[in-house]
Amino acid sequence: MAAATLPRFATAAPGLVIKRPRELSHPERISLGRDVKLGPNCVLKVQTRYPGGWLRHPDGAHVEQTFDAAIVIGDRVTATSGLQITAFERVTIEDDVLFAANVFVADGTHGMGRGDVAYKYQGIERIAPVHVERGAWIGQNVMLMPGVRIGAFAVVGANSVVRDDVPSGCVAVGTPARVVRRWDADAELWRAVASAGRSGPSA
């Protein structure tokens, strides 16, 4: 995508491609490394206040919040399509991370302190930074929840919901995701994690 069609980001972002359609909010708070390539239907959303127009109660009966948020994406990060990143504090993606299609990443979630008030009016809670370390692979339809850290060269299998950290050099799958394989650097092979009770599917 020609650079002239993109907004100005917090960094120069040489070699950047973000295919259309796309949605970008507060690009001045989004830092991008070199040669980032994102497929169509990607959303990079930095939230500075909540709620937006669609989520406001007509009578003002909603929680008002402001945020000092940022998205930081390293060099050579790629996404097939449909990557959605929402930051209320900070989402960091290190170099060479691979996203399959339809991955959702958010560092906050809608509040649910009451069960008798529409959740979109209760504000954002559980805000905690999300960090994906270098070389990780995030599979199709994965959700990364607030506060998680995905270690270097970790793999998150398709359709997983990640609620806890995934250590470096591990494969995690499921809802909630759990580690099923670990890289043995000495033997140079993947080993099943005994507590998983199975050998683990391929990533």
C-alpha positions in Angstrom: 0.0 0.0 0.0 1.5 3.3 -1.0 2.8 5.3 1.9 0.9 8.4 0.7 -2.4 6.6 1.6 -1.4 6.0 5.2 -1.5 8.4 8.1 1.6 9.6 10.0 2.5 7.2 12.7 4.7 7.7 15.8 7.7 6.3 13.9 8.8 6.4 10.2 7.8 2.7 9.5 9.8 2.2 6.3 8.4 -0.6 4.1 5.0 -0.6 5.8 2.1 -2.3 4.1 -1.4 -2.3 5.6 -3.9 -3.5 3.0 -7.4 -2.1 2.7 -9.9 -2.2 4.2 -8.4 -1.2 7.5 -9.2 0.9 10.6 -6.6 2.9 12.4 -7.2 5.2 15.4 -4.7 7.6 16.9 -1.8 6.6 14.6 0.3 9.1 16.4 0.3 6.7 19.3 1.3 3.7 17.2 5.0 2.9 16.7 5.9 0.6 13.8 9.2 -1.0 12.9 10.6 -1.8 9.5 8.9 -3.9 6.9 5.6 -4.5 8.8 3.1 -6.2 6.5 -0.6 -6.5 7.6 -3.3 -8.0 5.5 -6.8 -6.6 4.9 -9.4 -6.0 7.6 -6.9 -5.1 10.3 -7.8 -2.8 13.2 -5.2 -1.0 15.2 -7.1 1.0 17.8 -5.5 3.1 20.6 -8.1 4.2 23.0 -7.7 7.6 24.7 -11.2 7.8 26.1 -14.2 5.5 26.7 -16.9 5.3 25.6 -17.0 6.4 22.0 -20.2 7.7 20.3 -21.7 4.3 19.7 -21.4 3.1 23.3 -22.6 6.2 25.1 -25.9 6.1 27.0 -28.4 8.6 25.7 -29.0 9.9 29.2 -25.3 9.9 30.2 -25.7 6.8 32.4 -22.3 5.4 31.5 -18.8 5.4 32.9 -16.4 8.0 31.5 -12.7 7.1 31.3 -9.5 8.5 29.7 -6.3 6.6 28.8 -2.7 7.2 27.9 -2.3 4.2 25.6 0.1 3.0 22.9 0.7 0.2 20.5 4.3 -0.8 19.7 5.0 -3.1 16.8 8.6 -4.2 16.0 10.3 -5.1 12.7 9.0 -7.6 10.1 5.8 -8.3 11.9 3.3 -10.0 9.6 -0.5 -10.7 9.8 -2.6 -12.6 7.2 -5.8 -10.7 7.7 -8.2 -9.6 10.4 -5.7 -8.7 13.1 -7.4 -6.6 15.8 -5.3 -4.8 18.4 -7.0 -2.6 21.0 -4.8 -0.8 23.6 -6.0 1.0 26.7 -2.5 1.0 28.2 0.1 -0.7 26.1 0.3 -3.6 23.6 3.8 -4.6 22.5 4.6 -6.9 19.6 8.3 -7.6 19.1 10.2 -8.4 15.9 9.3 -11.2 13.5 6.0 -12.1 15.1 3.6 -14.1 12.8 -0.1 -13.6 13.1 -2.5 -15.9 11.3 -6.0 -14.6 10.4 -8.6 -13.2 12.8 -6.4 -12.7 15.9 -7.8 -10.5 18.7 -5.5 -8.7 21.2 -6.7 -6.4 23.9 -5.2 -5.1 27.1 -8.6 -4.4 28.7 -12.1 -5.7 28.8 -15.6 -4.5 29.4 -16.6 -4.2 33.0 -19.2 -6.6 34.5 -19.4 -5.4 38.1 -23.2 -5.4 37.8 -25.4 -8.0 36.2 -28.3 -5.6 35.8 -26.6 -2.8 33.7 -25.7 -3.1 30.1 -22.0 -4.0 30.0 -21.1 -1.4 27.4 -22.0 1.3 29.9 -19.9 -0.1 32.8 -16.5 1.1 31.5 -13.3 -0.8 30.9 -11.7 -3.0 33.6 -8.8 -5.5 34.0 -6.5 -3.2 32.1 -3.0 -4.7 31.9 -0.3 -4.6 29.2 0.0 -7.4 26.6 3.4 -8.4 25.3 4.2 -10.8 22.5 8.0 -11.5 22.3 10.1 -11.9 19.2 9.5 -14.7 16.8 6.2 -16.0 18.2 3.5 -17.5 16.1 -0.1 -16.7 17.0 -2.5 -19.1 15.2 -5.9 -18.6 13.5 -8.8 -17.2 15.6 -6.7 -16.7 18.7 -7.7 -14.3 21.5 -5.0 -12.8 23.8 -6.5 -11.5 27.0 -5.4 -8.6 29.2 -2.1 -9.0 31.0 -0.7 -12.0 29.1 2.9 -12.3 27.9 3.7 -14.7 25.0 7.4 -15.7 25.2 10.0 -15.7 22.5 9.4 -18.3 19.8 6.2 -19.6 21.5 3.3 -20.9 19.4 -0.4 -20.4 20.3 -2.5 -22.9 18.4 -5.6 -22.1 16.4 -8.9 -21.2 18.2 -7.1 -20.7 21.6 -8.0 -18.2 24.3 -4.9 -17.1 26.2 -5.6 -16.0 29.8 -2.1 -16.8 31.3 1.5 -16.3 30.1 2.9 -18.7 27.6 6.7 -19.4 28.3 9.3 -19.0 25.6 9.8 -22.0 23.3 6.4 -23.6 24.2 3.3 -24.6 22.3 0.0 -23.7 24.0 -3.5 -24.7 22.8 -7.1 -24.7 24.0 -9.6 -22.6 25.9 -8.1 -21.6 28.2 -4.7 -22.2 26.5 -2.3 -24.6 28.2 1.2 -25.7 27.3 1.4 -29.0 25.5 4.9 -29.0 24.1 8.2 -27.5 25.0 11.3 -27.0 22.8 14.3 -29.0 24.0 17.3 -26.9 22.8 19.9 -29.6 23.6 18.1 -32.3 21.6 16.7 -29.8 19.1 13.2 -31.2 19.1 9.8 -30.6 20.6 8.8 -32.6 23.7 5.3 -33.2 25.0 4.6 -31.8 28.4 3.6 -34.7 30.6 1.0 -32.7 32.6 -0.9 -32.0 29.5 -1.9 -35.7 29.3 -1.5 -35.8 25.6 1.2 -35.4 23.0 -0.3 -32.2 21.7 -1.6 -31.4 18.3 0.6 -29.9 15.6 0.8 -26.1 15.7 
